[in-house]
Amino acid sequence: MKTKVYLLVLFITILLPSCNDSETTEKKGTIPVQEETNYFDYTNHDDQFMGGIKMIPISTPKGEFKVWTKRVGNNPKIKVLLLHGGPGMTHEIYECFDGYFPQEGIEYYYYDQLGSYYSDQPKDKSLWDLDRFVEEVEQVRIALGLNKDNFYLYGQSWGGILGMQYALKYQNNLKGLIISNMVASIPEYQKYSDEVLAPQLDPEVLKEIMSYEEKEEYSNERYLDLIVQHYYTKHIIRMPVDQWPDPINRGFKHLNPDVYVTMQGPSEFGIKGDATLKNWDVKDQLSKITVPTLSIGAKYDTMDPKEMEWIANEVQNGRYLHCPNGSHLSQFDDQKNFFTGLIKFIKDVDNGDFEIK
């Protein structure tokens, strides 16, 4: 049985903007006051009974299962589906979106992928496959009635991998794509971790961490404590552990380690062993993405922000958003820049004002 700390730790490393624009809620495209009263009106919606929650049937090679989604708001032109990180994390790490999206009239969907806490959790590890997850997202899209006139796909960390892979196959269904805190190559992520981030640690701390890595003692309490105190608080969420937001703590508590370890591996210093995502790389395919795309990077992230900016330049219609105070979970540790830039992108695309910046 994994320790509580191990469950906290397993999420991050991977799979889990600076914005100069500061438009007010009165900017072009904001829902008019007379329409705001309808934003939380669920009348005549088939999810009214459950307050926006739908358990969506998903067909897989191993049978049919159900995944959990929850709609917030009503806007026929803007519907954002949130892909969480992990793999095996939950929608809970996006609960802070409640503080920003509703006042902008943005409709959005929380979603726990198959295997995550609020959805079915089958034990067959063959289901933890990237291509199968892509087909799952497509089934969720259809069930929610999202289409090229309103569908924005947001993916962070592992969700960014899933978002890129989905767009490469199904971008004709998208109105906009957001890739947050994820590069386009796992080998390059590993190189950045080894050559840039690791040397920034105190030499003695790094030496001790690597001693556990070499022995593959990934569940050792001392190893986990070193990682959390010296690595996570600098590159995952830049707050003392005792100040981590409740949604983050709940998300870590609800992490499914079987999904995480199968796809990401057991190490918190990169992707190692026989993890299925170990060799994932789509750098040579990104130029095929034509849909308006926002790439979000952060100064202190586990992902190289220069690579995030490269993504924005590599796709055909991209914009880069940099979080100068943020790390891997910039939605919490650089909230002002993160949400200002994210909302502006969505509104610009919706208004037909999107330009590469």
C-alpha positions as CSV (number, residue, x, y, z in Angstrom):
1,M,0.0,0.0,0.0
2,K,1.4,3.4,-1.0
3,T,2.0,5.9,1.8
4,K,-0.1,9.1,2.0
5,V,2.9,11.1,1.0
6,Y,3.5,8.9,-2.1
7,L,-0.1,9.6,-3.2
8,L,0.7,13.3,-2.8
9,V,3.8,13.1,-4.7
10,L,2.9,10.9,-7.6
11,F,1.0,13.6,-9.6
12,I,3.6,16.1,-10.6
13,T,6.8,16.6,-12.5
14,I,5.0,16.2,-15.8
15,L,1.8,15.1,-16.3
16,L,0.6,16.6,-14.2
17,P,1.1,34.1,-19.0
18,S,3.8,37.7,-18.8
19,C,0.7,39.4,-19.9
20,N,0.7,43.1,-20.6
21,D,-3.0,43.2,-21.5
22,S,-5.3,44.0,-18.7
23,E,-8.7,44.5,-20.2
24,T,-11.7,44.9,-17.8
25,T,-14.8,42.9,-17.8
26,E,-16.3,45.7,-19.9
27,K,-14.1,44.7,-22.9
28,K,-15.6,43.7,-26.2
29,G,-17.3,40.3,-26.1
30,T,-18.2,40.3,-22.4
31,I,-21.7,38.9,-21.8
32,P,-24.1,41.9,-21.5
33,V,-25.6,42.5,-18.1
34,Q,-29.1,41.6,-19.2
35,E,-27.9,38.2,-20.3
36,E,-25.8,37.4,-17.1
37,T,-29.0,36.4,-15.2
38,N,-29.2,33.4,-17.6
39,Y,-25.7,32.2,-17.0
40,F,-26.6,29.8,-14.2
41,D,-30.0,29.0,-15.4
42,Y,-30.2,25.2,-16.0
43,T,-33.9,25.2,-17.0
44,N,-34.6,22.8,-19.8
45,H,-31.1,21.3,-19.7
46,D,-30.8,17.6,-19.4
47,D,-28.2,18.0,-16.6
48,Q,-30.4,20.2,-14.4
49,F,-31.3,17.3,-12.0
50,M,-27.6,16.8,-11.2
51,G,-26.6,20.5,-11.2
52,G,-24.6,20.2,-14.4
53,I,-23.1,16.8,-13.7
54,K,-23.2,14.1,-16.4
55,M,-21.8,10.6,-16.3
56,I,-20.9,10.0,-19.9
57,P,-20.7,6.4,-21.3
58,I,-17.3,5.7,-23.0
59,S,-16.7,2.8,-25.3
60,T,-13.3,1.2,-25.0
61,P,-11.6,-2.0,-26.3
62,K,-12.3,-3.4,-22.8
63,G,-15.9,-2.5,-22.6
64,E,-18.1,0.4,-21.7
65,F,-17.4,2.7,-18.7
66,K,-18.5,6.1,-17.5
67,V,-16.6,9.3,-17.0
68,W,-17.7,12.3,-14.8
69,T,-18.2,15.8,-16.2
70,K,-19.8,18.9,-14.8
71,R,-21.0,22.0,-16.7
72,V,-20.7,25.5,-15.3
73,G,-22.6,28.3,-17.1
74,N,-24.4,28.8,-20.4
75,N,-22.7,30.3,-23.4
76,P,-23.5,28.8,-26.8
77,K,-20.4,30.4,-28.4
78,I,-17.8,29.6,-25.7
79,K,-17.5,26.2,-24.2
80,V,-14.2,25.1,-22.6
81,L,-13.4,21.5,-21.8
82,L,-10.7,21.1,-19.1
83,L,-8.2,18.3,-19.4
84,H,-6.5,17.7,-16.1
85,G,-2.9,16.6,-15.6
86,G,-1.4,13.5,-14.0
87,P,-2.1,11.1,-15.6
88,G,-4.6,10.0,-13.0
89,M,-5.2,13.4,-11.3
90,T,-8.6,15.0,-11.1
91,H,-10.6,18.1,-12.2
92,E,-10.1,19.5,-8.7
93,I,-6.9,21.3,-9.6
94,Y,-9.0,23.7,-11.7
95,E,-11.6,24.7,-9.1
96,C,-10.0,28.2,-9.1
97,F,-11.4,28.7,-12.5
98,D,-14.7,29.4,-10.7
99,G,-13.2,32.7,-9.5
100,Y,-12.6,33.9,-13.1
101,F,-14.6,32.3,-15.9
102,P,-18.2,32.9,-14.7
103,Q,-17.8,36.7,-14.5
104,E,-16.6,36.6,-18.1
105,G,-19.6,34.5,-19.3
106,I,-17.4,31.6,-20.2
107,E,-19.1,28.2,-20.1
108,Y,-16.7,25.4,-19.0
109,Y,-16.7,21.7,-18.2
110,Y,-14.9,19.9,-15.4
111,Y,-14.0,16.4,-16.5
112,D,-12.3,13.4,-14.8
113,Q,-10.7,11.1,-17.4
114,L,-11.3,7.4,-17.2
115,G,-9.4,6.0,-14.2
116,S,-9.6,9.3,-12.2
117,Y,-11.4,9.6,-8.9
118,Y,-14.9,10.7,-9.9
119,S,-15.0,8.5,-13.0
120,D,-15.0,4.7,-13.3
121,Q,-11.6,3.2,-12.3
122,P,-11.1,-0.1,-14.2
123,K,-8.0,-2.1,-13.3
124,D,-6.9,-3.1,-16.8
125,K,-3.7,-1.2,-17.4
126,S,-4.0,-1.6,-21.2
127,L,-6.6,1.2,-21.0
128,W,-3.9,3.7,-19.9
129,D,-3.0,4.4,-23.5
130,L,-2.6,7.8,-25.2
131,D,-4.6,7.0,-28.4
132,R,-7.4,5.5,-26.3
133,F,-7.6,8.7,-24.2
134,V,-7.8,10.7,-27.5
135,E,-10.9,8.7,-28.5
136,E,-12.3,9.2,-25.0
137,V,-12.1,13.0,-25.4
138,E,-13.8,12.7,-28.7
139,Q,-16.7,10.7,-27.2
140,V,-17.0,13.3,-24.4
141,R,-17.1,16.1,-27.0
142,I,-19.9,14.5,-28.9
143,A,-21.9,13.7,-25.7
144,L,-21.6,17.4,-24.5
145,G,-22.5,18.8,-27.9
146,L,-19.3,20.7,-28.4
147,N,-18.3,21.7,-32.0
148,K,-16.0,23.9,-34.1
149,D,-18.3,26.9,-33.5
150,N,-17.8,26.8,-29.7
151,F,-15.3,24.2,-28.5
152,Y,-12.1,25.3,-26.8
153,L,-9.9,22.5,-25.5
154,Y,-7.7,23.3,-22.5
155,G,-5.0,20.8,-21.4
156,Q,-2.4,21.3,-18.7
157,S,0.7,19.1,-18.2
158,W,-0.4,15.5,-19.2
159,G,-3.6,17.2,-20.3
160,G,-1.4,19.3,-22.7
161,I,-0.1,16.1,-24.2
162,L,-3.6,14.8,-24.6
163,G,-4.7,18.2,-26.1
164,M,-2.0,18.2,-28.7
165,Q,-2.6,14.6,-29.7
166,Y,-6.4,15.3,-29.9
167,A,-5.8,18.4,-32.1
168,L,-3.5,16.5,-34.5
169,K,-6.4,14.1,-35.2
170,Y,-9.6,16.1,-34.6
171,Q,-8.7,19.8,-34.9
172,N,-11.6,20.3,-37.3
173,N,-13.9,20.0,-34.2
174,L,-12.1,22.8,-32.4
175,K,-12.5,26.6,-32.2
176,G,-9.4,27.0,-30.0
177,L,-6.7,25.0,-28.4
178,I,-4.8,25.9,-25.1
179,I,-1.6,24.0,-24.2
180,S,-0.6,24.8,-20.7
181,N,2.7,23.9,-19.0
182,M,3.6,21.1,-21.4
183,V,6.3,20.8,-24.0
184,A,6.0,18.8,-27.2
185,S,8.7,16.2,-26.4
186,I,9.2,14.0,-23.4
187,P,12.9,13.4,-24.2
188,E,13.5,17.2,-24.2
189,Y,11.6,17.5,-21.0
190,Q,13.9,14.9,-19.5
191,K,16.9,16.7,-20.7
192,Y,15.7,20.0,-19.2
193,S,15.1,18.3,-15.9
194,D,18.5,16.7,-15.8
195,E,20.6,19.6,-17.2
196,V,18.8,22.7,-15.9
197,L,16.5,22.1,-13.0
198,A,18.5,19.4,-11.1
199,P,21.7,21.5,-10.9
200,Q,19.7,24.3,-9.3
201,L,19.1,22.2,-6.2
202,D,21.5,22.3,-3.2
203,P,24.3,19.9,-4.2
204,E,23.9,17.8,-1.0
205,V,20.2,17.6,-1.5
206,L,20.6,16.6,-5.1
207,K,23.2,13.9,-4.2
208,E,20.8,12.4,-1.6
209,I,17.9,12.4,-4.0
210,M,19.9,10.8,-6.7
211,S,21.1,8.1,-4.3
212,Y,17.4,7.0,-3.9
213,E,16.8,7.3,-7.6
214,E,19.7,5.0,-8.4
215,K,18.3,2.4,-5.9
216,E,14.8,3.0,-7.3
217,E,13.5,3.6,-3.8
218,Y,10.8,5.9,-5.1
219,S,8.5,5.4,-2.1
220,N,11.1,6.0,0.5
221,E,9.8,8.6,3.0
222,R,13.0,10.6,3.0
223,Y,13.1,10.7,-0.8
224,L,9.6,11.9,-1.0
225,D,10.2,14.6,1.7
226,L,13.3,15.9,-0.2
227,I,11.4,16.1,-3.5
228,V,8.4,17.9,-1.9
229,Q,10.3,20.4,0.2
230,H,13.1,21.2,-2.3
231,Y,11.6,20.6,-5.7
232,Y,7.9,21.0,-5.7
233,T,7.9,24.2,-3.8
234,K,10.2,25.7,-6.4
235,H,8.9,24.2,-9.7
236,I,5.4,22.7,-9.1
237,I,3.6,25.3,-6.9
238,R,5.6,28.1,-5.4
239,M,4.1,28.0,-1.9
240,P,5.1,26.4,1.4
241,V,3.5,23.0,1.6
242,D,1.3,24.0,4.6
243,Q,-0.1,26.8,2.4
244,W,-1.0,24.6,-0.6
245,P,-4.7,25.3,-1.7
246,D,-7.3,22.8,-0.6
247,P,-8.1,21.8,-4.2
248,I,-4.5,20.8,-4.8
249,N,-4.4,18.7,-1.6
250,R,-7.6,17.0,-2.5
251,G,-6.5,16.3,-6.1
252,F,-3.3,14.7,-4.8
253,K,-5.2,12.6,-2.3
254,H,-7.5,11.4,-5.1
255,L,-4.7,10.6,-7.5
256,N,-4.8,7.1,-9.1
257,P,-1.2,5.8,-8.9
258,D,-1.9,2.9,-11.3
259,V,-2.6,5.3,-14.2
260,Y,0.2,7.6,-13.2
261,V,2.9,5.0,-12.8
262,T,1.9,3.1,-16.0
263,M,2.2,6.2,-18.2
264,Q,4.6,8.5,-16.3
265,G,6.7,6.0,-14.3
266,P,7.6,5.9,-10.6
267,S,10.2,8.7,-10.5
268,E,9.6,12.3,-9.6
269,F,12.7,13.4,-11.5
270,G,11.5,12.6,-15.0
271,I,10.0,9.6,-16.9
272,K,11.9,6.4,-16.4
273,G,11.5,2.7,-16.6
274,D,8.9,1.4,-19.1
275,A,6.5,4.3,-18.8
276,T,4.3,4.4,-21.9
277,L,4.9,8.1,-22.5
278,K,8.7,7.9,-22.2
279,N,9.4,8.5,-25.9
280,W,6.4,10.7,-26.8
281,D,7.4,13.5,-29.2
282,V,5.3,15.5,-31.7
283,K,7.6,18.4,-32.4
284,D,7.7,17.5,-36.1
285,Q,3.9,17.4,-36.3
286,L,2.9,20.7,-34.6
287,S,3.0,22.7,-37.8
288,K,-0.1,20.8,-39.0
289,I,-2.2,22.5,-36.3
290,T,-4.0,25.4,-37.9
291,V,-6.6,26.2,-35.2
292,P,-5.9,29.3,-33.0
293,T,-3.6,28.0,-30.3
294,L,-2.4,29.5,-27.0
295,S,0.7,28.1,-25.3
296,I,1.2,28.9,-21.7
297,G,4.6,28.7,-20.0
298,A,6.1,29.8,-16.7
299,K,9.5,31.0,-15.5
300,Y,9.8,28.4,-12.8
301,D,8.0,25.5,-14.4
302,T,9.3,22.0,-14.7
303,M,8.8,22.6,-18.5
304,D,11.2,24.8,-20.4
305,P,9.3,28.1,-21.0
306,K,11.4,28.6,-24.2
307,E,10.0,25.3,-25.5
308,M,6.5,26.6,-24.7
309,E,7.2,29.7,-26.7
310,W,8.5,27.6,-29.5
311,I,5.2,25.7,-29.7
312,A,3.3,29.0,-30.2
313,N,5.6,29.8,-33.1
314,E,5.5,26.3,-34.6
315,V,1.8,26.0,-34.9
316,Q,0.3,28.0,-37.7
317,N,-1.8,30.4,-35.6
318,G,-0.2,30.5,-32.2
319,R,0.2,32.9,-29.3
320,Y,2.5,32.6,-26.3
321,L,1.5,33.5,-22.7
322,H,4.3,33.8,-20.1
323,C,3.8,33.6,-16.4
324,P,6.8,35.5,-14.8
325,N,5.9,34.4,-11.3
326,G,4.5,31.0,-12.0
327,S,5.6,27.4,-12.0
328,H,3.8,24.2,-13.1
329,L,0.5,25.1,-11.5
330,S,0.4,28.7,-12.6
331,Q,-3.3,28.9,-12.2
332,F,-2.5,29.2,-8.5
333,D,0.9,30.8,-8.1
334,D,0.6,33.4,-10.9
335,Q,-3.1,33.7,-11.1
336,K,-3.4,37.3,-12.3
337,N,-1.2,36.8,-15.3
338,F,-2.5,33.3,-16.1
339,F,-6.2,34.2,-16.2
340,T,-5.8,37.6,-17.8
341,G,-4.0,36.0,-20.7
342,L,-6.2,32.9,-20.9
343,I,-9.4,34.9,-20.9
344,K,-8.1,37.4,-23.5
345,F,-7.2,34.6,-25.9
346,I,-10.7,33.0,-25.6
347,K,-12.4,36.3,-26.1
348,D,-10.1,37.3,-29.0
349,V,-10.9,34.1,-30.8
350,D,-14.6,34.4,-30.1
351,N,-14.7,38.1,-31.3
352,G,-12.6,37.3,-34.4
353,D,-9.9,39.5,-33.1
354,F,-7.2,36.8,-32.6
355,E,-3.8,37.9,-33.7
356,I,-0.4,36.2,-33.2
357,K,1.4,37.9,-30.4
